[in-house]
């Protein structure tokens, strides 16, 4: 392609534009941009996979801690149940002993009259 123009000195100037070279430059620039985008997307995918892995590990650690906490809580509850049973037995035993003592005193008072 040629472009004609006039020179300030009075002559004609011919400018030839190489359209194909310009088009190739554009295509190569776009290819470079696409390669950069592809690389960035690859980095994003790797980051996403790393984040998923961290989240999975965190969830597993959390579940493990919760399971351990539940076990500890259950063992403490069982210990409290055992202590309550023991205290209940002692309370019933003392009340029974007091009742027998009171009944013995009442019978003793009734028989001595």
Secondary structure, DSSP 8 states (H G I E B T S, - for coil): -EEEEE-TTS-EEEEE--HHHHHHHHHHHHHHHHHHHHHHHHHHHHHHHHHHHHHHHHHHHHHHHHHHHHHHHHHHHHHHHHHHHHHHHHHHHHHHHHHHHHHHHHHHHHHT-
